[in-house]
Amino acid sequence: MKSIDTKCVQAGYNPQNGEARVFPIYQSTTFSYETPEEMGDLFDLKKSGFFYTRLSNPTLDALEQKITALDGGVGAMACSSGMAAIYLTTLTLASKGDNILSISSIYGGTYNLFNVTLPKIGIECRFFKPDSGIEDIEKLIDDRTKFIFVETLANPAMKIADFDMLKAISDKYGIVIVVDNSLATPVICRPLEWGAHIVVYSATKYLDGHARSLGGLIVDGGNFNYCGNNRYADFNTPDDSYHGMVYAKQCGKAAFITKARVQYMRDIGAQMAPMNAFLINMGMETLHLRMPRHSDNALAVAKLLQNNPAVEWVKYAGLESDENYPQARKYFDNLWCSGMVTFGIKGGREAASKFQKALKLFRIVTHIADARSCVLHPASSTHRQLSDQDLIDCGISDNLIRLSVGIESKEDILQDIDEALLISQRS
């Protein structure tokens, strides 16, 4: 399969004669074998198979194979949520006394994980600003820096990652690049093709696409050489908790994803449920159809907002006037820029509240990337735990409104926004 459209529909499962055409839900915690030797070989990774759903399950495996094919990686792991995916990725690469780097304009939940929770277990996060250059980032790097984290398309700051700059830094210092690709999806951008090494997803977003299932995914690009790299000693020394395995030597290109599964998924158990994997896999079968529609509708919304007197500013990379437009042309397929639009409404929080209440088609929910249009005011919701300075660092202003534009009729979407903006400015 070469086309990403075909991979969305069929990758991950090839039914044999007489088997179910739709991949079934394996709602079982465990799997039976005839001999203890077979079970032992599974634990020793000498054979592939399934023995306990906390580590692997056929339904999860089909989803993992699909996202691996879409991103062009060597393996994937399904997690209970996007936050679990990021946390497990962090633990696989870093430990007490280490540090990571992250752009500051990231999702509020991730910012809190990095800024508050990780320091409690001895991992420091050093943030850099969205406009930071190579020299600014290099000043933050030392011998215990384990990875650099960015979002392909920042939520909700809408900053597009500078993959060329990140690759240059990675090549120079031998550091892993981790990218959250939740808002772009593999249909729009495949970070592994631009030098990233690990891709994470909140599969709850566009991959599922219908607000049905919570889940996360980690994809290993297999394009980073851990072997002999002093920065990643844990990959080059025996793991006493797993038969003395030396991941960099024994697992080859799949060193990261193997370590993540047999060490940290085993110990923490943040595994995706089979039912959720089934539903997310189903959602991904239409991903190639939904993302162009989301993008087309969002561009129309951005153009409407750009010309509305109630709006102070608009951020959407598909606008030629947007500062991220050159990056979108370079990294995003067909200049699709996803379905999220942010804008600043005149009148601050009061006007933002009026606008949200006046909407009829858009609903106020703590969610994005849904087939149905939704709206949120991040400063008073998803980012409300952040300090005033943290909000500034994340690019969140009091008047910022986040629109997740769905796949409904474009005309209905535009009318709903236009009427709500008019009401928001009434005294």
C-alpha positions in Angstrom: 0.0 0.0 0.0 1.5 3.3 -1.1 -1.4 5.8 -0.8 -2.2 7.1 2.7 -5.9 7.0 1.8 -5.7 3.2 1.4 -3.6 2.9 4.5 -6.3 4.7 6.5 -8.8 2.2 5.4 -6.9 -1.1 5.3 -3.6 -1.0 7.0 -3.2 -3.0 10.2 -5.4 -5.9 9.3 -5.4 -8.4 6.4 -8.2 -11.0 6.9 -7.5 -14.5 5.7 -9.9 -16.9 4.2 -13.1 -17.1 6.3 -12.0 -14.5 8.8 -14.0 -11.5 9.8 -13.8 -8.6 7.3 -13.9 -6.1 10.2 -11.2 -6.7 12.8 -12.9 -8.0 15.9 -12.7 -6.8 19.5 -10.6 -9.2 21.6 -12.2 -8.4 24.9 -10.0 -10.7 26.9 -7.3 -10.0 29.5 -5.3 -13.2 28.8 -4.5 -15.7 26.1 -4.1 -19.5 26.3 -1.1 -21.6 25.2 -0.5 -25.4 25.2 3.0 -25.5 26.6 5.0 -23.5 29.2 7.8 -23.2 26.7 5.6 -21.2 24.3 4.7 -18.9 27.1 8.3 -18.5 28.1 9.4 -17.6 24.6 6.8 -14.9 24.5 8.1 -13.4 27.8 11.7 -13.6 26.4 10.6 -11.9 23.1 11.8 -14.9 21.1 8.3 -15.2 19.5 5.6 -12.6 18.8 2.2 -13.1 20.2 -0.2 -12.1 23.0 -0.3 -13.3 26.6 -1.7 -10.4 28.7 -3.6 -7.3 27.5 -1.6 -5.0 29.7 1.3 -5.6 27.3 -0.4 -6.4 24.1 -3.7 -7.4 22.6 -4.7 -8.3 19.0 -7.2 -5.4 18.7 -4.6 -2.9 20.0 -2.0 -4.5 17.7 -4.1 -3.8 14.6 -4.4 -0.2 15.6 -0.7 0.0 16.3 0.1 -1.5 12.9 -2.2 1.1 11.2 -0.6 4.1 12.8 2.9 2.7 12.2 2.1 2.4 8.5 0.6 5.9 8.3 3.6 7.5 10.0 6.3 5.4 8.4 7.7 4.1 11.7 8.9 0.7 12.9 6.4 0.1 15.8 3.8 1.7 18.0 2.2 1.4 21.4 -1.4 2.1 22.3 -1.9 3.9 25.6 -4.9 4.9 27.7 -4.7 8.6 26.7 -2.5 11.1 25.0 -1.2 12.3 28.3 -0.2 8.7 29.1 1.6 8.4 25.8 3.6 11.5 26.6 4.4 10.4 30.2 5.5 6.9 29.1 7.6 8.4 26.4 9.3 10.7 29.0 10.0 7.8 31.4 11.4 5.6 28.6 14.0 8.3 27.7 14.6 10.2 31.0 15.0 9.5 34.7 15.8 11.3 37.9 18.5 14.0 37.4 17.8 14.3 33.7 16.2 17.2 31.8 14.0 17.7 28.7 13.4 20.7 26.5 10.0 21.8 25.4 8.5 24.7 23.4 6.3 26.7 25.8 3.4 27.0 23.5 2.0 23.6 24.1 -1.3 22.2 25.4 -2.0 23.2 29.0 -2.2 19.6 30.3 1.2 18.8 28.8 2.7 22.1 30.1 1.5 21.2 33.6 2.9 17.6 33.3 6.3 19.1 32.3 6.3 22.1 34.6 4.8 20.6 37.8 4.6 16.8 37.8 7.9 15.8 36.3 10.0 17.8 38.7 8.4 15.8 41.5 10.2 12.7 40.2 13.4 14.5 39.5 13.0 15.3 35.8 13.4 19.0 34.9 11.8 20.6 31.9 13.5 23.7 30.3 11.1 25.7 28.2 12.0 27.7 25.2 9.8 30.4 23.6 8.1 29.9 20.2 10.4 32.4 18.5 13.6 30.9 19.9 16.4 30.3 17.5 19.0 27.5 17.5 21.4 29.5 19.8 18.6 30.0 22.3 17.8 26.3 22.4 21.5 25.3 22.5 22.0 27.2 25.7 19.5 24.9 27.4 21.2 21.7 26.4 23.6 19.7 28.6 24.9 16.1 28.9 21.6 15.1 30.7 19.2 16.5 28.1 17.2 13.5 26.8 14.7 14.9 24.3 13.2 18.0 22.7 9.4 18.2 22.6 7.2 20.2 20.2 3.7 20.0 18.8 3.4 19.9 15.0 0.6 22.4 15.4 0.5 24.0 18.8 -2.7 23.8 20.8 -4.0 26.6 21.0 -1.1 28.9 20.0 -1.2 27.5 16.4 2.6 27.7 16.1 4.0 25.2 13.5 7.2 23.4 14.5 10.4 24.3 12.7 11.5 20.8 11.8 14.6 21.9 9.9 15.9 23.7 13.0 15.1 20.8 15.3 16.8 18.3 13.0 20.0 20.5 12.9 20.0 20.5 16.7 19.4 16.8 16.9 22.2 16.0 14.4 24.7 18.2 16.3 24.0 16.9 19.8 22.6 13.5 19.3 19.2 14.2 20.9 15.8 12.6 20.3 13.1 14.8 18.9 9.6 14.0 20.1 6.6 15.5 18.3 2.9 15.6 19.3 1.1 15.3 15.9 -2.4 15.2 17.3 -3.8 18.2 15.4 -2.1 17.6 12.1 -2.4 13.8 11.9 -0.4 11.7 9.4 -2.8 12.8 6.6 -1.5 16.4 6.9 2.1 15.9 8.2 4.4 13.0 9.0 7.1 14.3 11.4 9.3 11.3 10.9 9.9 12.4 7.3 11.2 15.7 8.6 13.7 14.4 11.1 11.6 13.6 14.2 12.3 10.3 16.0 9.2 9.7 18.1 5.6 10.8 17.4 2.8 10.9 20.0 -0.9 11.3 19.6 -3.9 12.0 21.6 -5.9 9.5 19.6 -9.0 11.0 21.3 -8.7 13.8 18.9 -8.8 13.5 15.1 -7.8 9.9 14.9 -11.0 8.9 16.6 -12.7 12.0 15.4 -16.1 11.5 17.0 -15.6 12.1 20.7 -16.2 8.5 21.5 -12.9 7.1 22.7 -10.1 8.1 25.0 -6.6 6.9 23.9 -3.0 7.7 23.0 -0.4 6.4 20.6 3.4 6.4 20.5 5.1 5.7 17.2 8.8 4.9 17.1 10.5 6.1 13.9 13.4 3.6 14.2 15.6 6.4 12.9 17.6 7.2 16.0 20.8 5.3 16.8 20.9 4.7 20.6 23.7 2.2 20.4 26.9 3.6 21.9 25.3 7.0 22.5 26.5 8.1 26.0 23.4 10.3 26.4 21.2 7.2 26.5 23.1 4.9 28.9 19.9 3.1 29.9 19.6 1.8 26.3 23.2 0.5 26.4 23.3 -1.2 29.8 21.5 -4.4 30.8 18.0 -4.0 32.1 18.0 -6.1 35.3 14.2 -6.1 35.3 14.0 -7.7 31.9 16.4 -10.6 31.6 19.4 -8.2 31.3 18.3 -7.0 27.9 20.4 -4.3 26.3 17.8 -2.6 24.1 20.2 -0.7 21.8 22.0 -3.9 20.9 19.3 -6.5 20.9 16.3 -4.6 19.6 17.9 -2.7 16.7 15.6 0.0 15.2 12.8 -0.9 17.6 14.9 -0.2 20.7 12.7 2.6 22.0 9.3 1.1 21.5 10.4 -2.2 23.0 11.8 -0.6 26.1 8.6 1.5 26.4 6.5 -1.6 26.3 8.3 -4.2 28.3 9.6 -1.9 31.0 7.2 1.0 31.4 3.9 -0.2 30.1 4.5 -3.4 32.1 5.1 -1.4 35.3 2.5 1.4 34.9 -0.2 -0.4 33.0 -1.6 2.6 31.1 -2.9 0.5 28.3 -5.7 1.4 25.9 -8.9 -0.7 26.3 -9.7 -3.0 23.4 -13.1 -1.4 22.8 -11.4 2.0 22.5 -8.8 0.6 20.1 -11.6 -0.8 17.9 -13.5 2.6 17.8 -10.3 4.6 17.1 -9.4 2.2 14.3 -12.8 2.7 12.9 -12.5 6.5 13.1 -9.2 6.3 11.3 -10.8 4.6 8.3 -12.3 8.0 7.4 -9.4 10.2 8.5 -8.3 10.9 4.9 -11.8 12.2 4.1 -12.4 14.2 7.3 -9.1 16.1 7.5 -9.5 17.9 4.1 -13.1 18.8 5.1 -12.1 20.1 8.5 -9.3 22.1 6.8 -11.5 23.6 4.1 -14.2 24.6 6.6 -11.6 26.1 9.0 -10.0 28.2 6.2 -13.5 29.6 5.4 -14.0 30.5 9.1 -10.5 32.1 9.3 -11.3 34.3 6.3 -14.6 35.3 7.8 -13.0 36.2 11.1 -10.2 38.2 9.3 -12.8 40.6 8.0 -15.1 40.9 11.0 -15.0 44.1 13.0 -15.5 42.2 16.3 -12.2 40.4 15.8 -8.8 41.8 16.8 -6.6 39.0 15.3 -6.8 35.5 13.7 -4.4 32.6 13.8 -4.7 30.0 11.1 -1.7 28.8 9.0 -3.8 28.5 5.9 -4.1 32.3 5.6 -1.5 33.8 3.4 -1.0 36.6 5.9 -0.3 34.2 8.8 3.2 34.0 10.1 3.1 30.2 9.9 2.0 30.1 6.3 5.6 29.4 4.9 5.9 26.4 7.3 2.5 25.1 6.3 3.5 25.3 2.6 6.6 23.4 3.4 5.5 20.7 5.9 1.8 20.2 5.4 0.3 18.1 2.5 -1.9 20.1 0.2 -1.7 23.1 2.5 -4.3 21.5 4.7 -4.0 23.1 8.2 -6.4 21.1 10.3 -9.7 22.3 11.8 -8.6 24.5 14.6 -8.8 28.3 14.4 -8.0 30.7 17.2 -8.8 34.4 17.3 -8.9 37.4 19.7 -12.3 38.9 20.3 -12.8 42.5 21.1 -14.0 43.0 24.6 -11.9 40.4 26.4 -13.4 37.7 28.7 -16.8 39.3 28.8 -17.2 39.3 25.1 -15.8 35.8 24.9 -18.5 34.6 27.3 -21.2 36.3 25.3 -19.9 34.9 22.0 -19.9 31.3 23.4 -23.3 31.6 24.8 -24.7 32.9 21.6 -23.5 30.1 19.4 -26.0 27.5 18.4 -24.2 25.0 16.2 -20.9 25.2 18.1 -21.0 23.7 21.6 -18.9 24.5 24.6 -16.9 21.4 25.4 -13.4 20.5 26.8 -12.5 18.9 23.5 -11.2 19.6 20.0 -10.9 17.7 16.7 -14.4 16.4 16.7 -16.7 15.9 13.7 -19.0 18.3 15.4 -17.9 22.0 15.8 -17.0 23.1 19.3 -15.6 26.2 21.1 -13.6 27.0 24.2 -12.0 29.9 26.1 -8.7 28.3 27.1 -7.7 31.0 29.7 -10.7 30.1 31.8 -10.8 26.3 31.1 -8.0 24.1 29.8 -5.3 26.6 30.9 -6.9 28.0 34.0 -4.5 26.3 36.4 -1.6 28.2 34.8 -0.2 31.4 36.3 -0.4 34.7 34.4 3.2 34.3 33.3 2.6 30.7 32.2 -0.3 31.9 30.1 1.9 34.4 28.4 4.6 31.8 27.8 2.0 29.5 26.3 0.6 32.3 24.1 -2.7 32.4 25.8 -4.4 35.8 26.1 -7.7 36.7 27.9 -9.4 37.3 24.6 -8.3 34.1 22.8 -11.1 31.9 21.7 -10.4 28.4 20.3 -12.7 27.1 17.6 -12.6 23.4 16.5 -14.3 23.5 13.2 -16.3 20.4 12.4 -17.4 18.8 9.1 -20.9 20.2 9.0 -22.2 22.5 6.3 -19.8 25.4 5.7 -22.6 27.8 5.3 -24.2 26.8 8.6 -20.9 27.1 10.4 -20.2 30.6 9.0 -23.7 31.8 9.8 -23.5 30.6 13.4 -20.2 32.4 14.0 -21.3 35.6 12.3 -24.4 35.9 14.4 -22.7 35.1 17.6 -20.0 37.8 17.0 -22.7 40.4 16.4 -24.3 39.5 19.8 -20.9 39.5 21.6 -20.4 43.2 20.9 -23.8 44.4 22.2 -23.7 46.3 25.5 
